Amino acid sequence: MSSFFQSELVRGDIQEMVELQQFCFRSAMNFVLLDEKRRIEYFDALLTLIEKQKIFYARIKLSEDPEAKSVLETMKQGVIMLGATPDTPIEQMFDELIEKVRYLKQRYENGEGPPDWKPTYNFPKG
């Protein structure tokens, strides 16, 4: 194991992110069944997870550890697979995700529910 991933701090953060991911996954799969309080808890956990991932990314980016550099490349490829261009800063993706989750959380806190998402592409008629 590399020195980066041997750090107690890093290992603790990874464990915390795994637990948050599991909670968010379970909550997302049952979202329609959640009451208002649980939905807000989900959004709070999702925000915490994204913020922790952003910090973790910054640590990995600064590391000279070969295994950390490998994880960094995997993260970059993951962002591209999600539709970003190779030159899209990952920090920008995290910031956009945080903004969207805060928006959704606010809508639920205000009793508005989910937004009416409109497609961004207009299909030709006929």
Order of alpha helices (4+ residues) and beta strands (2+ residues): alpha-alpha-alpha-alpha-alpha
